[in-house]
Amino acid sequence: MSLLQLLRILWIRRAAFAISLAACLFAAVVAIAVLPEKYEAKSRVLLDLIKPDPVTQQVMSNTFARAYIATQSELITDYRVAGSVVDALGWARDPEKIAAYNSSGASGTVDLRRWLADQIIENTEAKALSSSNILEITYTGSSPDEARKIADLLRAVYVEQTISFRQDGAARNSEWFRQQAAAVAAKLTKAEAQKTAYEKENGVVLQDDYSDPQSARLRALSNQVPLQMAAAPAALVATPSSTQLAQVDAQIASLSQTLGPSHPQMIALKQQRGALAAAAAQERAAAVAAARAGSATGPSLSSQVASQQQKVLEQRGKVDELRKMQASIDVLRDQYNKTMARAGELSLEAASRESGVTLLGNAVAPESPSEPKIALILLGAVAGGLGLGFVVAIAAELMKRKVRGIDDLMAADVPVIGRIVHEEPAPAGASSWFARFGSKAA
């Protein structure tokens, strides 16, 4: 079938187009009149994904941000949020809602609260705006005030549920950490008791710096050995003040390259050096006198050092065992401190009202309904009417073919002897080729 034949058929069957178009437009008008009006209200929140947590100071990475936004969107349409909205609206006590629930036939499958919550969930949509952290909550209601009110309630309940989730999770984690801390504390107490019993049993004591008194005494005696040498000058005796004096001299030498002698810092260092020099001289004199007095009245320092070394060697194994116990105690104490610190952070988080959400203004009652979409329905009716008219015209033509031109005879392989053309007057405003479509041939 050529294009000319198709156009000729459509023109002859134009009544089918008119009838189908009128029928579809009538159905569209009836649908617009019958369908209930629905209004959309939008409420927005800003998800604080960039701002660090006020307690833990942690920032959410971009990898989990998209999953977090999708989770929050699903949470808004969850039964826990919708059920709280039903309670806030008081629908469970509304006689109209109860009557609608009884007439729906759902009384045997779900309870009233769940049925009402499902209606809210069905009319709620939550999605993130493109390329932003803004979450938009849209509710479609039967009236502007209802849509505005429920949109704001959904947002308020969502924020409260977010806070509740955070507080509940933090409280559970805090309790778990406290239980772990209690277990570590029991182990720590037991380890300290074992260390104390071992010290009493073996007569060995370990200091906080992992040193025992016998080793400390050996170090002290070893430091006094040079003082017993008669030929050793007093200037070689090492004392705390002499060590500090050397440090101050080094600072003065370093700063003299950049600071003048009248600089306040240089003056202060020189005053400090004078005081340290006097103290160092006194300490050296006292140390030399003590060494000489000890060598004259008692055993030599060398013999005392040898005797002390023997004592240290005798208790070396016991001291090493104590050091192992002390290391275990230090590890347990560190675990206890860290666990209690984390439990304290979680307790603060459980008491915090921070939701991680910022409200962006209340919903506004819409002025015009969002449904039914009149323009879309009418456009669809026109397209449907034209399509239906086309189908009806082609179907009617195929059911009862007629010869409307030479092309129809040629398509059927019928020999043409001649033709008589009858020119019908064209309709007003129609072009000449429309008249040719209506011409008849024999």
C-alpha positions as CSV (number, residue, x, y, z in Angstrom):
1,M,0.0,0.0,0.0
2,S,1.5,3.3,-1.1
3,L,1.4,6.5,0.9
4,L,-1.2,8.0,-1.6
5,Q,-3.5,5.0,-1.0
6,L,-3.1,5.3,2.8
7,L,-3.9,9.0,2.7
8,R,-6.9,8.4,0.5
9,I,-8.2,5.7,2.9
10,L,-7.7,8.0,5.9
11,W,-9.5,10.9,4.2
12,I,-12.5,8.7,3.3
13,R,-12.6,7.2,6.8
14,R,-12.2,10.6,8.5
15,A,-15.5,10.1,10.4
16,A,-13.8,7.3,12.4
17,F,-11.1,9.8,13.5
18,A,-13.8,12.3,14.6
19,I,-15.8,9.7,16.5
20,S,-12.8,8.1,18.3
21,L,-11.3,11.5,19.1
22,A,-14.6,12.7,20.6
23,A,-15.0,9.5,22.6
24,C,-11.4,9.7,24.0
25,L,-11.9,13.4,24.9
26,F,-15.2,12.6,26.6
27,A,-13.5,9.8,28.6
28,A,-10.8,12.2,29.5
29,V,-13.2,14.8,30.7
30,V,-15.1,12.2,32.8
31,A,-11.8,11.0,34.3
32,I,-10.8,14.6,35.2
33,A,-14.2,15.1,36.9
34,V,-14.1,11.7,38.7
35,L,-10.5,11.5,39.8
36,P,-9.9,13.0,43.3
37,E,-7.7,16.0,43.6
38,K,-4.3,15.5,45.2
39,Y,-1.9,18.0,46.6
40,E,1.8,17.7,47.1
41,A,3.7,19.4,50.0
42,K,7.5,19.2,50.2
43,S,9.7,19.5,53.3
44,R,13.5,19.5,53.2
45,V,16.4,18.6,55.5
46,L,20.2,19.0,55.1
47,L,22.2,15.9,55.9
48,D,25.4,17.1,57.7
49,L,27.8,14.7,56.1
50,I,30.7,17.1,56.0
51,K,30.5,18.4,59.5
52,P,32.4,16.2,62.0
53,D,30.6,14.4,64.8
54,P,30.6,16.6,67.9
55,V,31.7,13.7,70.2
56,T,34.0,11.5,68.1
57,Q,35.1,14.2,65.6
58,Q,34.7,11.7,62.8
59,V,33.8,12.7,59.2
60,M,31.9,10.4,56.9
61,S,33.8,9.5,53.8
62,N,32.3,9.9,50.3
63,T,32.2,6.2,49.8
64,F,29.6,5.7,52.5
65,A,27.8,9.0,51.9
66,R,25.6,7.7,49.0
67,A,24.6,4.6,51.0
68,Y,23.8,6.8,54.0
69,I,21.5,9.0,51.9
70,A,19.8,6.0,50.4
71,T,19.3,4.6,53.9
72,Q,17.8,7.8,55.2
73,S,15.4,7.9,52.3
74,E,14.2,4.4,53.1
75,L,14.0,5.2,56.8
76,I,11.5,8.0,56.1
77,T,9.1,5.6,54.4
78,D,9.6,3.0,57.1
79,Y,6.7,1.8,59.4
80,R,8.4,3.1,62.5
81,V,8.3,6.7,61.2
82,A,4.8,6.4,59.5
83,G,3.4,4.7,62.7
84,S,4.6,7.6,64.8
85,V,3.0,10.0,62.4
86,V,-0.3,8.1,62.7
87,D,-0.1,8.5,66.5
88,A,0.7,12.2,66.2
89,L,-2.3,12.7,63.9
90,G,-4.7,10.7,66.1
91,W,-6.0,8.8,63.2
92,A,-6.4,5.6,65.2
93,R,-9.2,7.4,67.1
94,D,-10.8,9.0,64.1
95,P,-14.3,7.5,63.4
96,E,-14.0,8.2,59.7
97,K,-10.6,6.4,59.5
98,I,-12.0,3.5,61.6
99,A,-15.0,3.2,59.3
100,A,-12.8,3.2,56.2
101,Y,-10.6,0.5,57.8
102,N,-13.6,-1.7,58.6
103,S,-15.1,-1.3,55.1
104,S,-11.7,-2.0,53.4
105,G,-11.7,-5.6,54.4
106,A,-8.2,-5.4,55.9
107,S,-9.3,-5.9,59.5
108,G,-8.5,-9.6,59.3
109,T,-5.0,-9.2,58.0
110,V,-3.4,-6.1,59.5
111,D,-4.2,-3.9,62.5
112,L,-5.6,-0.4,62.2
113,R,-2.3,1.4,62.9
114,R,-0.4,-0.6,60.3
115,W,-3.2,0.0,57.7
116,L,-3.1,3.7,58.3
117,A,0.7,3.8,58.3
118,D,0.7,2.0,54.9
119,Q,-1.5,4.7,53.5
120,I,1.0,7.4,54.6
121,I,3.9,5.3,53.2
122,E,2.1,4.9,49.9
123,N,1.8,8.7,49.5
124,T,5.3,9.5,50.7
125,E,8.4,9.9,48.6
126,A,11.9,10.8,49.9
127,K,14.8,11.4,47.6
128,A,18.0,13.4,47.6
129,L,18.3,16.4,45.3
130,S,20.7,16.0,42.5
131,S,24.4,16.6,43.5
132,S,23.5,17.8,47.0
133,N,23.1,16.6,50.6
134,I,19.5,17.9,50.7
135,L,16.9,15.3,51.3
136,E,13.4,16.2,50.1
137,I,10.3,14.7,51.7
138,T,7.2,14.8,49.5
139,Y,3.7,13.9,50.7
140,T,0.6,13.7,48.5
141,G,-2.6,14.4,50.4
142,S,-6.3,15.0,49.6
143,S,-6.1,18.7,50.8
144,P,-3.4,21.3,50.9
145,D,-3.4,21.6,54.7
146,E,-3.3,17.8,55.2
147,A,-0.3,17.5,52.8
148,R,1.6,20.4,54.5
149,K,0.9,19.0,58.0
150,I,1.9,15.4,57.3
151,A,5.0,16.5,55.4
152,D,6.2,18.5,58.4
153,L,5.3,15.6,60.8
154,L,7.2,13.1,58.7
155,R,10.3,15.3,58.9
156,A,9.9,15.9,62.6
157,V,9.4,12.2,63.4
158,Y,12.3,11.3,61.1
159,V,14.6,13.6,63.1
160,E,13.4,12.2,66.4
161,Q,13.9,8.6,65.2
162,T,17.4,9.5,64.0
163,I,18.3,10.8,67.4
164,S,16.7,7.8,69.0
165,F,18.7,5.4,66.8
166,R,22.0,7.2,67.6
167,Q,21.2,7.3,71.3
168,D,20.1,3.6,71.5
169,G,23.2,2.4,69.5
170,A,25.6,4.5,71.6
171,A,24.0,3.3,74.9
172,R,24.3,-0.3,73.8
173,N,27.9,0.1,72.7
174,S,28.7,2.0,75.9
175,E,27.3,-0.8,78.0
176,W,29.4,-3.3,76.1
177,F,32.6,-1.3,76.6
178,R,31.9,-1.0,80.3
179,Q,31.5,-4.8,80.5
180,Q,34.8,-5.3,78.8
181,A,36.4,-2.7,81.1
182,A,35.1,-4.6,84.1
183,A,36.6,-7.9,82.8
184,V,39.9,-6.1,82.1
185,A,39.8,-4.6,85.6
186,A,39.3,-8.0,87.2
187,K,42.4,-9.3,85.3
188,L,44.4,-6.3,86.3
189,T,43.5,-6.7,90.0
190,K,44.5,-10.4,89.8
191,A,47.8,-9.6,88.1
192,E,48.7,-6.9,90.6
193,A,47.9,-9.3,93.5
194,Q,50.2,-12.0,91.9
195,K,53.0,-9.4,91.6
196,T,52.6,-8.3,95.2
197,A,52.6,-11.9,96.5
198,Y,55.7,-12.7,94.4
199,E,57.5,-9.6,95.8
200,K,56.7,-10.6,99.4
201,E,57.7,-14.2,98.8
202,N,61.1,-13.5,97.2
203,G,61.9,-10.2,98.9
204,V,62.3,-8.4,95.6
205,V,60.7,-5.0,94.8
206,L,60.4,-3.5,91.4
207,Q,60.0,0.2,90.9
208,D,57.6,1.9,88.4
209,D,60.5,2.4,86.0
210,Y,61.2,-1.4,85.9
211,S,64.3,-1.0,88.1
212,D,65.0,-2.8,91.4
213,P,66.6,-1.2,94.5
214,Q,69.7,-3.4,94.3
215,S,70.4,-2.4,90.7
216,A,69.9,1.3,91.6
217,R,72.4,1.0,94.5
218,L,74.9,-0.6,92.1
219,R,74.6,2.3,89.7
220,A,75.0,4.8,92.5
221,L,78.2,3.0,93.8
222,S,79.6,2.8,90.3
223,N,79.2,6.5,89.8
224,Q,81.1,7.2,93.0
225,V,84.1,5.1,92.0
226,P,85.9,7.9,90.2
227,L,85.6,10.1,93.2
228,Q,87.8,7.8,95.3
229,M,90.7,8.3,92.9
230,A,93.2,10.8,94.6
231,A,94.6,11.8,91.3
232,A,91.2,12.6,89.8
233,P,90.6,16.3,89.7
234,A,87.4,17.7,91.1
235,A,86.4,19.1,87.8
236,L,85.9,15.5,86.4
237,V,83.3,14.6,89.0
238,A,79.9,14.5,87.3
239,T,77.0,16.2,89.2
240,P,73.5,17.2,88.2
241,S,74.4,20.9,88.3
242,S,77.5,20.4,86.1
243,T,75.3,18.6,83.5
244,Q,72.8,21.5,83.5
245,L,75.8,23.9,83.3
246,A,77.1,22.3,80.2
247,Q,73.6,22.5,78.6
248,V,73.4,26.2,79.4
249,D,76.9,26.8,77.9
250,A,75.8,25.1,74.7
251,Q,72.7,27.3,74.5
252,I,74.8,30.4,75.0
253,A,77.3,29.4,72.3
254,S,74.5,28.7,69.9
255,L,72.5,31.9,70.5
256,S,75.6,34.1,70.5
257,Q,75.8,33.6,66.8
258,T,72.4,35.4,66.2
259,L,71.8,37.4,69.4
260,G,73.9,40.2,70.9
261,P,75.2,40.2,74.4
262,S,72.6,42.7,75.5
263,H,69.7,40.6,74.4
264,P,67.3,39.7,77.3
265,Q,67.5,36.0,76.5
266,M,71.3,36.1,76.6
267,I,71.3,38.1,79.9
268,A,68.9,35.5,81.4
269,L,71.1,32.6,80.3
270,K,74.2,34.2,81.7
271,Q,72.5,34.7,85.1
272,Q,71.3,31.1,85.1
273,R,74.9,30.0,84.2
274,G,76.3,31.8,87.2
275,A,73.9,30.2,89.6
276,L,74.5,26.7,88.1
277,A,78.3,27.2,88.2
278,A,78.2,28.0,91.9
279,A,75.9,25.0,92.6
280,A,78.1,22.6,90.6
281,A,81.2,23.7,92.5
282,Q,79.5,23.0,95.8
283,E,78.2,19.6,94.6
284,R,81.7,18.6,93.4
285,A,83.3,19.6,96.7
286,A,80.7,17.7,98.7
287,A,81.1,14.6,96.5
288,V,84.9,14.6,96.8
289,A,84.7,15.0,100.6
290,A,82.2,12.2,100.9
291,A,84.3,9.9,98.8
292,R,87.5,10.6,100.7
293,A,85.7,10.2,104.1
294,G,84.2,6.8,102.9
295,S,87.5,5.5,101.8
296,A,89.2,6.5,105.1
297,T,86.5,5.0,107.5
298,G,85.0,2.1,105.6
299,P,85.6,-0.5,102.9
300,S,86.6,0.7,99.5
301,L,84.1,1.5,96.9
302,S,85.5,-1.1,94.6
303,S,84.8,-3.8,97.2
304,Q,81.3,-2.4,97.7
305,V,80.6,-2.4,94.0
306,A,81.8,-6.0,93.7
307,S,79.6,-7.1,96.6
308,Q,76.6,-5.3,95.1
309,Q,77.1,-6.8,91.7
310,Q,77.0,-10.3,93.3
311,K,73.6,-9.4,94.9
312,V,72.3,-8.1,91.6
313,L,73.3,-11.3,89.8
314,E,71.8,-13.5,92.5
315,Q,68.3,-11.9,92.1
316,R,68.5,-11.3,88.3
317,G,66.0,-14.2,87.5
318,K,63.5,-12.9,90.1
319,V,63.8,-9.4,88.8
320,D,63.2,-10.5,85.2
321,E,60.1,-12.4,86.3
322,L,58.8,-9.3,88.1
323,R,59.4,-7.2,85.0
324,K,57.3,-9.7,82.9
325,M,54.5,-9.3,85.5
326,Q,54.8,-5.6,85.4
327,A,54.7,-5.5,81.6
328,S,51.5,-7.6,81.7
329,I,50.0,-5.2,84.3
330,D,50.9,-2.2,82.2
331,V,49.2,-3.7,79.1
332,L,46.0,-4.5,81.1
333,R,46.1,-1.0,82.6
334,D,46.4,0.6,79.2
335,Q,43.5,-1.6,77.9
336,Y,41.4,-0.6,80.8
337,N,42.0,3.1,80.3
338,K,41.3,3.0,76.6
339,T,38.1,1.0,77.1
340,M,36.8,3.3,79.8
341,A,37.7,6.3,77.6
342,R,35.6,4.9,74.7
343,A,32.8,4.0,77.1
344,G,32.8,7.6,78.3
345,E,32.7,8.9,74.7
346,L,29.7,6.7,73.9
347,S,27.9,7.8,77.1
348,L,28.3,11.4,75.9
349,E,27.0,10.4,72.5
350,A,24.0,8.6,74.1
351,A,23.1,11.8,75.9
352,S,23.6,14.0,72.9
353,R,20.6,15.4,71.0
354,E,22.7,15.8,67.8
355,S,20.8,14.3,64.9
356,G,23.2,15.1,62.0
357,V,20.3,16.8,60.2
358,T,19.5,20.5,59.7
359,L,16.0,21.6,59.0
360,L,15.5,23.8,55.9
361,G,12.1,25.4,56.6
362,N,8.6,24.2,57.0
363,A,6.4,22.8,54.2
364,V,4.1,25.2,52.3
365,A,0.5,24.3,51.5
366,P,0.2,24.0,47.7
367,E,-2.1,26.3,45.9
368,S,-3.0,24.0,43.0
369,P,-3.5,20.2,42.9
370,S,-0.8,18.0,41.5
371,E,-3.3,15.4,40.3
372,P,-5.2,14.9,38.1
373,K,-2.8,16.3,35.5
374,I,-5.4,17.9,33.2
375,A,-3.0,18.9,30.3
376,L,-1.4,15.4,30.3
377,I,-4.7,13.7,30.3
378,L,-6.1,15.8,27.4
379,L,-2.9,15.3,25.4
380,G,-3.1,11.6,26.0
381,A,-6.8,11.6,25.0
382,V,-6.0,13.4,21.7
383,A,-3.1,11.0,20.9
384,G,-5.3,8.0,21.9
385,G,-8.2,9.3,19.8
386,L,-6.1,9.7,16.7
387,G,-4.4,6.4,17.2
388,L,-7.8,4.6,17.7
389,G,-9.2,6.4,14.6
390,F,-6.3,5.2,12.5
391,V,-6.7,1.6,13.7
392,V,-10.5,1.7,13.1
393,A,-10.0,3.2,9.6
394,I,-7.5,0.7,8.5
395,A,-9.4,-2.2,10.0
396,A,-12.7,-1.1,8.2
397,E,-10.8,-0.7,4.9
398,L,-9.2,-4.2,5.1
399,M,-12.5,-5.8,6.0
400,K,-14.2,-4.3,2.9
401,R,-11.8,-3.1,0.2
402,K,-12.9,-0.7,-2.4
403,V,-11.4,0.5,-5.6
404,R,-10.6,4.2,-5.0
405,G,-8.0,4.7,-7.7
406,I,-5.8,3.2,-10.5
407,D,-3.3,2.2,-7.8
408,D,-5.8,-0.2,-6.2
409,L,-6.4,-2.0,-9.5
410,M,-2.7,-2.3,-10.2
411,A,-2.0,-3.7,-6.8
412,A,-4.5,-6.5,-7.5
413,D,-3.0,-7.3,-10.9
414,V,-6.3,-6.4,-12.7
415,P,-6.0,-5.2,-16.3
416,V,-7.2,-1.7,-16.9
417,I,-9.1,-1.1,-20.1
418,G,-10.0,2.5,-19.4
419,R,-11.0,4.9,-16.7
420,I,-13.7,7.5,-16.1
421,V,-12.8,10.2,-13.8
422,H,-15.4,12.1,-11.9
423,E,-14.2,15.3,-10.3
424,E,-16.1,16.0,-7.1
425,P,-16.1,19.6,-5.8
426,A,-13.6,20.0,-3.1
427,P,-14.8,21.1,0.4
428,A,-14.4,24.7,1.3
429,G,-10.8,25.4,2.3
430,A,-9.5,22.0,1.2
431,S,-6.6,21.8,-1.3
432,S,-7.0,20.3,-4.7
433,W,-5.2,17.0,-3.9
434,F,-7.8,16.2,-1.2
435,A,-10.4,16.2,-4.0
436,R,-8.3,13.7,-5.9
437,F,-8.3,11.4,-2.9
438,G,-12.1,11.2,-3.2
439,S,-12.1,10.5,-7.0
440,K,-13.5,7.2,-8.1
441,A,-12.2,5.0,-10.9
442,A,-13.6,2.1,-12.7
